[in-house]
Amino acid sequence: MSKPAILPPHTTHTEPKIGGRGPKPPASVGLGGDDWRNNPPGRRGPRERLKRFRVALSLVLISVFVLFIGLTSAYVVRQGGGTLDTNTGVFTRDWKPVAVPQILWLNTLLLLLSSFTIEFARRQVFREPQVTEEWFGLGTPTRRASLPWLGSTLILGFGFLAGQFVAWRELNAQGIFMATNPSSSFFFILTGAHALHLFGGIIVLTWAAMASFLNRPLESRQIATDCGAWYWHAMGVLWLYIFALFLFVK
């Protein structure tokens, strides 16, 4: 009878982890540089890099949301503003609500759909069977699985921006411009600022898609896709906040 295989002393096998905290490859794979127990802080592999990028992203998002909270606070306060005729003492409100263009409903739907597609892409680059296959050099399944979803997100994102441009043109056709009245000023400022920040997300997702297309290392693709996805989700939440403001606070 053949003897059963015996593992060498002190040899351990760690199952790869996936999901929100990122992968942790087993030490036995031989990748090096990801031994969490022996390496000093700052040199503990891709999982620690992902954590640092997420912390930086959190700080960026906090600053973005503080900016928009300030703008919306000014929006609410300015609604009660107006001009005072010093001769007659009559106070006249100059706030004229802007009718929300109907295309904004379609734009909102596109942005919600894009949140689903980017989340699918993010999950694919952390999916355990696919990540394990790449660790052992058996192919690049995470690349094949995530790239179509990244492409779909970019298409939907550009569709949203195009829809915003159409909305601005519709208002211009009605004689409503940024300087027409305080309400229109806030509409163009808030939607324009959001579009600008969303375009920043498109740049990040374009890099993530190019990293997949060029078959960059798995760690780089995971970080780019993960941070891009969370930023994109935040832009979706921010847009819902702005859209609700236009609908219910006139």
ROVEX-933092 format. One record per residue (C-alpha): chain; residue number from 0; residue in three letters; x negated, y, z. Coordinates in nm, 2 decimals. Layout:
(site "A" NUM "Ala" (X Y Z)) ...
//
This chain:
(site "A" 0 "Met" (0.00 0.00 0.00)) (site "A" 1 "Ser" (-0.12 0.35 -0.08)) (site "A" 2 "Lys" (-0.18 0.58 0.21)) (site "A" 3 "Pro" (0.05 0.88 0.25)) (site "A" 4 "Ala" (-0.09 1.22 0.16)) (site "A" 5 "Ile" (-0.21 1.42 0.46)) (site "A" 6 "Leu" (-0.25 1.79 0.46)) (site "A" 7 "Pro" (-0.59 1.93 0.56)) (site "A" 8 "Pro" (-0.61 2.07 0.91)) (site "A" 9 "His" (-0.48 2.43 0.96)) (site "A" 10 "Thr" (-0.31 2.43 0.62)) (site "A" 11 "Thr" (0.03 2.60 0.62)) (site "A" 12 "His" (0.28 2.66 0.35)) (site "A" 13 "Thr" (0.49 2.97 0.37)) (site "A" 14 "Glu" (0.81 2.99 0.16)) (site "A" 15 "Pro" (0.81 3.30 -0.06)) (site "A" 16 "Lys" (1.06 3.57 0.06)) (site "A" 17 "Ile" (1.26 3.79 -0.16)) (site "A" 18 "Gly" (1.52 4.07 -0.14)) (site "A" 19 "Gly" (1.51 4.41 0.01)) (site "A" 20 "Arg" (1.17 4.36 0.19)) (site "A" 21 "Gly" (0.98 4.23 -0.11)) (site "A" 22 "Pro" (0.79 3.91 -0.17)) (site "A" 23 "Lys" (0.53 3.75 0.05)) (site "A" 24 "Pro" (0.32 3.50 -0.15)) (site "A" 25 "Pro" (0.19 3.19 0.03)) (site "A" 26 "Ala" (-0.18 3.20 0.12)) (site "A" 27 "Ser" (-0.23 2.86 -0.05)) (site "A" 28 "Val" (-0.15 3.01 -0.39)) (site "A" 29 "Gly" (-0.50 3.16 -0.39)) (site "A" 30 "Leu" (-0.40 3.52 -0.49)) (site "A" 31 "Gly" (-0.61 3.67 -0.21)) (site "A" 32 "Gly" (-0.55 4.00 -0.03)) (site "A" 33 "Asp" (-0.21 3.91 0.11)) (site "A" 34 "Asp" (-0.30 3.73 0.43)) (site "A" 35 "Trp" (-0.09 3.93 0.67)) (site "A" 36 "Arg" (-0.24 3.78 0.99)) (site "A" 37 "Asn" (-0.61 3.84 0.90)) (site "A" 38 "Asn" (-0.62 4.15 0.68)) (site "A" 39 "Pro" (-0.63 4.49 0.86)) (site "A" 40 "Pro" (-0.35 4.74 0.83)) (site "A" 41 "Gly" (-0.35 4.92 0.49)) (site "A" 42 "Arg" (-0.48 4.61 0.31)) (site "A" 43 "Arg" (-0.20 4.36 0.36)) (site "A" 44 "Gly" (-0.08 4.31 0.00)) (site "A" 45 "Pro" (0.22 4.40 -0.21)) (site "A" 46 "Arg" (0.47 4.39 0.07)) (site "A" 47 "Glu" (0.30 4.67 0.26)) (site "A" 48 "Arg" (0.26 4.88 -0.06)) (site "A" 49 "Leu" (0.63 4.84 -0.13)) (site "A" 50 "Lys" (0.71 4.96 0.23)) (site "A" 51 "Arg" (0.49 5.27 0.18)) (site "A" 52 "Phe" (0.66 5.36 -0.15)) (site "A" 53 "Arg" (1.00 5.32 0.02)) (site "A" 54 "Val" (0.90 5.56 0.30)) (site "A" 55 "Ala" (0.79 5.82 0.05)) (site "A" 56 "Leu" (1.11 5.77 -0.15)) (site "A" 57 "Ser" (1.31 5.82 0.17)) (site "A" 58 "Leu" (1.14 6.16 0.23)) (site "A" 59 "Val" (1.21 6.27 -0.13)) (site "A" 60 "Leu" (1.57 6.17 -0.10)) (site "A" 61 "Ile" (1.61 6.35 0.23)) (site "A" 62 "Ser" (1.48 6.67 0.08)) (site "A" 63 "Val" (1.71 6.63 -0.22)) (site "A" 64 "Phe" (2.02 6.58 -0.01)) (site "A" 65 "Val" (1.93 6.87 0.21)) (site "A" 66 "Leu" (1.91 7.09 -0.10)) (site "A" 67 "Phe" (2.26 6.99 -0.22)) (site "A" 68 "Ile" (2.41 7.01 0.13)) (site "A" 69 "Gly" (2.29 7.37 0.14)) (site "A" 70 "Leu" (2.43 7.44 -0.21)) (site "A" 71 "Thr" (2.77 7.29 -0.12)) (site "A" 72 "Ser" (2.78 7.49 0.21)) (site "A" 73 "Ala" (2.72 7.80 0.01)) (site "A" 74 "Tyr" (3.00 7.69 -0.23)) (site "A" 75 "Val" (3.25 7.66 0.05)) (site "A" 76 "Val" (3.15 7.98 0.22)) (site "A" 77 "Arg" (3.16 8.18 -0.11)) (site "A" 78 "Gln" (3.52 8.07 -0.18)) (site "A" 79 "Gly" (3.64 8.32 0.08)) (site "A" 80 "Gly" (3.42 8.60 -0.06)) (site "A" 81 "Gly" (3.52 8.89 -0.29)) (site "A" 82 "Thr" (3.48 9.26 -0.33)) (site "A" 83 "Leu" (3.60 9.55 -0.12)) (site "A" 84 "Asp" (3.72 9.87 -0.28)) (site "A" 85 "Thr" (3.58 10.14 -0.06)) (site "A" 86 "Asn" (3.83 10.40 -0.18)) (site "A" 87 "Thr" (4.15 10.20 -0.12)) (site "A" 88 "Gly" (4.02 9.95 0.14)) (site "A" 89 "Val" (4.16 9.66 -0.06)) (site "A" 90 "Phe" (3.98 9.34 -0.05)) (site "A" 91 "Thr" (4.00 9.14 -0.37)) (site "A" 92 "Arg" (3.89 8.78 -0.40)) (site "A" 93 "Asp" (3.70 8.71 -0.72)) (site "A" 94 "Trp" (3.69 8.33 -0.69)) (site "A" 95 "Lys" (3.86 8.17 -0.99)) (site "A" 96 "Pro" (3.86 7.78 -0.97)) (site "A" 97 "Val" (3.72 7.60 -1.27)) (site "A" 98 "Ala" (3.93 7.33 -1.42)) (site "A" 99 "Val" (3.73 7.01 -1.40)) (site "A" 100 "Pro" (3.66 6.88 -1.76)) (site "A" 101 "Gln" (3.83 6.54 -1.82)) (site "A" 102 "Ile" (3.51 6.39 -1.95)) (site "A" 103 "Leu" (3.36 6.40 -1.60)) (site "A" 104 "Trp" (3.58 6.10 -1.52)) (site "A" 105 "Leu" (3.41 5.91 -1.80)) (site "A" 106 "Asn" (3.07 6.03 -1.69)) (site "A" 107 "Thr" (3.15 5.91 -1.33)) (site "A" 108 "Leu" (3.24 5.57 -1.47)) (site "A" 109 "Leu" (2.91 5.55 -1.67)) (site "A" 110 "Leu" (2.71 5.63 -1.36)) (site "A" 111 "Leu" (2.89 5.37 -1.15)) (site "A" 112 "Leu" (2.83 5.10 -1.41)) (site "A" 113 "Ser" (2.46 5.20 -1.43)) (site "A" 114 "Ser" (2.44 5.14 -1.05)) (site "A" 115 "Phe" (2.55 4.78 -1.11)) (site "A" 116 "Thr" (2.30 4.73 -1.40)) (site "A" 117 "Ile" (2.00 4.87 -1.21)) (site "A" 118 "Glu" (2.09 4.66 -0.90)) (site "A" 119 "Phe" (2.10 4.35 -1.12)) (site "A" 120 "Ala" (1.75 4.44 -1.25)) (site "A" 121 "Arg" (1.62 4.50 -0.90)) (site "A" 122 "Arg" (1.74 4.16 -0.78)) (site "A" 123 "Gln" (1.59 3.98 -1.08)) (site "A" 124 "Val" (1.23 4.10 -1.00)) (site "A" 125 "Phe" (1.27 3.96 -0.64)) (site "A" 126 "Arg" (1.46 3.64 -0.72)) (site "A" 127 "Glu" (1.28 3.36 -0.54)) (site "A" 128 "Pro" (1.26 3.09 -0.81)) (site "A" 129 "Gln" (1.14 3.34 -1.07)) (site "A" 130 "Val" (0.88 3.50 -0.84)) (site "A" 131 "Thr" (0.75 3.16 -0.74)) (site "A" 132 "Glu" (0.71 3.06 -1.10)) (site "A" 133 "Glu" (0.50 3.37 -1.17)) (site "A" 134 "Trp" (0.29 3.32 -0.86)) (site "A" 135 "Phe" (0.18 2.98 -1.01)) (site "A" 136 "Gly" (0.12 3.13 -1.35)) (site "A" 137 "Leu" (0.40 2.94 -1.52)) (site "A" 138 "Gly" (0.54 3.24 -1.71)) (site "A" 139 "Thr" (0.70 3.58 -1.66)) (site "A" 140 "Pro" (1.07 3.50 -1.59)) (site "A" 141 "Thr" (1.12 3.82 -1.38)) (site "A" 142 "Arg" (1.02 4.03 -1.68)) (site "A" 143 "Arg" (1.26 3.85 -1.92)) (site "A" 144 "Ala" (1.55 3.87 -1.67)) (site "A" 145 "Ser" (1.51 4.23 -1.56)) (site "A" 146 "Leu" (1.42 4.41 -1.88)) (site "A" 147 "Pro" (1.77 4.39 -2.04)) (site "A" 148 "Trp" (1.93 4.53 -1.73)) (site "A" 149 "Leu" (1.68 4.81 -1.71)) (site "A" 150 "Gly" (1.75 4.89 -2.08)) (site "A" 151 "Ser" (2.13 4.90 -2.01)) (site "A" 152 "Thr" (2.08 5.13 -1.72)) (site "A" 153 "Leu" (1.88 5.38 -1.93)) (site "A" 154 "Ile" (2.14 5.38 -2.20)) (site "A" 155 "Leu" (2.41 5.45 -1.94)) (site "A" 156 "Gly" (2.20 5.72 -1.78)) (site "A" 157 "Phe" (2.15 5.90 -2.11)) (site "A" 158 "Gly" (2.52 5.86 -2.18)) (site "A" 159 "Phe" (2.59 6.03 -1.85)) (site "A" 160 "Leu" (2.36 6.32 -1.94)) (site "A" 161 "Ala" (2.52 6.35 -2.28)) (site "A" 162 "Gly" (2.86 6.36 -2.12)) (site "A" 163 "Gln" (2.75 6.64 -1.89)) (site "A" 164 "Phe" (2.63 6.84 -2.18)) (site "A" 165 "Val" (2.97 6.79 -2.35)) (site "A" 166 "Ala" (3.14 6.91 -2.04)) (site "A" 167 "Trp" (2.93 7.23 -2.03)) (site "A" 168 "Arg" (3.01 7.29 -2.40)) (site "A" 169 "Glu" (3.38 7.25 -2.34)) (site "A" 170 "Leu" (3.37 7.51 -2.07)) (site "A" 171 "Asn" (3.17 7.74 -2.30)) (site "A" 172 "Ala" (3.44 7.70 -2.57)) (site "A" 173 "Gln" (3.69 7.82 -2.31)) (site "A" 174 "Gly" (3.49 8.13 -2.25)) (site "A" 175 "Ile" (3.35 8.00 -1.91)) (site "A" 176 "Phe" (2.98 8.05 -1.86)) (site "A" 177 "Met" (2.75 8.05 -1.56)) (site "A" 178 "Ala" (2.80 8.42 -1.50)) (site "A" 179 "Thr" (3.17 8.43 -1.56)) (site "A" 180 "Asn" (3.27 8.41 -1.20)) (site "A" 181 "Pro" (3.12 8.26 -0.87)) (site "A" 182 "Ser" (3.31 7.93 -0.92)) (site "A" 183 "Ser" (3.17 7.87 -1.26)) (site "A" 184 "Ser" (2.82 7.97 -1.13)) (site "A" 185 "Phe" (2.83 7.70 -0.87)) (site "A" 186 "Phe" (2.97 7.44 -1.12)) (site "A" 187 "Phe" (2.68 7.49 -1.36)) (site "A" 188 "Ile" (2.42 7.51 -1.08)) (site "A" 189 "Leu" (2.54 7.19 -0.90)) (site "A" 190 "Thr" (2.59 6.98 -1.22)) (site "A" 191 "Gly" (2.27 7.11 -1.37)) (site "A" 192 "Ala" (2.06 7.04 -1.06)) (site "A" 193 "His" (2.21 6.69 -1.04)) (site "A" 194 "Ala" (2.14 6.63 -1.41)) (site "A" 195 "Leu" (1.78 6.74 -1.36)) (site "A" 196 "His" (1.73 6.51 -1.06)) (site "A" 197 "Leu" (1.89 6.22 -1.25)) (site "A" 198 "Phe" (1.65 6.28 -1.54)) (site "A" 199 "Gly" (1.37 6.23 -1.28)) (site "A" 200 "Gly" (1.52 5.89 -1.21)) (site "A" 201 "Ile" (1.53 5.81 -1.59)) (site "A" 202 "Ile" (1.16 5.88 -1.60)) (site "A" 203 "Val" (1.09 5.63 -1.32)) (site "A" 204 "Leu" (1.32 5.37 -1.48)) (site "A" 205 "Thr" (1.15 5.42 -1.81)) (site "A" 206 "Trp" (0.82 5.35 -1.65)) (site "A" 207 "Ala" (0.97 5.04 -1.49)) (site "A" 208 "Ala" (1.10 4.92 -1.83)) (site "A" 209 "Met" (0.76 4.99 -2.00)) (site "A" 210 "Ala" (0.58 4.80 -1.72)) (site "A" 211 "Ser" (0.81 4.50 -1.79)) (site "A" 212 "Phe" (0.77 4.54 -2.17)) (site "A" 213 "Leu" (0.39 4.56 -2.14)) (site "A" 214 "Asn" (0.39 4.27 -1.89)) (site "A" 215 "Arg" (0.22 4.46 -1.61)) (site "A" 216 "Pro" (0.14 4.28 -1.28)) (site "A" 217 "Leu" (0.45 4.16 -1.09)) (site "A" 218 "Glu" (0.37 4.38 -0.79)) (site "A" 219 "Ser" (0.37 4.70 -1.01)) (site "A" 220 "Arg" (0.70 4.60 -1.17)) (site "A" 221 "Gln" (0.86 4.52 -0.84)) (site "A" 222 "Ile" (0.77 4.85 -0.69)) (site "A" 223 "Ala" (0.87 5.06 -0.99)) (site "A" 224 "Thr" (1.20 4.88 -1.03)) (site "A" 225 "Asp" (1.28 4.88 -0.66)) (site "A" 226 "Cys" (1.21 5.24 -0.59)) (site "A" 227 "Gly" (1.38 5.34 -0.92)) (site "A" 228 "Ala" (1.69 5.15 -0.83)) (site "A" 229 "Trp" (1.73 5.30 -0.48)) (site "A" 230 "Tyr" (1.67 5.65 -0.62)) (site "A" 231 "Trp" (1.93 5.58 -0.89)) (site "A" 232 "His" (2.18 5.46 -0.63)) (site "A" 233 "Ala" (2.12 5.78 -0.43)) (site "A" 234 "Met" (2.19 5.99 -0.74)) (site "A" 235 "Gly" (2.52 5.80 -0.79)) (site "A" 236 "Val" (2.63 5.87 -0.43)) (site "A" 237 "Leu" (2.52 6.23 -0.48)) (site "A" 238 "Trp" (2.73 6.27 -0.79)) (site "A" 239 "Leu" (3.04 6.12 -0.62)) (site "A" 240 "Tyr" (2.99 6.38 -0.35)) (site "A" 241 "Ile" (2.97 6.67 -0.60)) (site "A" 242 "Phe" (3.26 6.54 -0.81)) (site "A" 243 "Ala" (3.48 6.51 -0.50)) (site "A" 244 "Leu" (3.38 6.87 -0.41)) (site "A" 245 "Phe" (3.51 7.00 -0.74)) (site "A" 246 "Leu" (3.83 6.80 -0.72)) (site "A" 247 "Phe" (3.94 6.87 -0.36)) (site "A" 248 "Val" (3.76 7.20 -0.26)) (site "A" 249 "Lys" (3.87 7.46 -0.52)) 
//
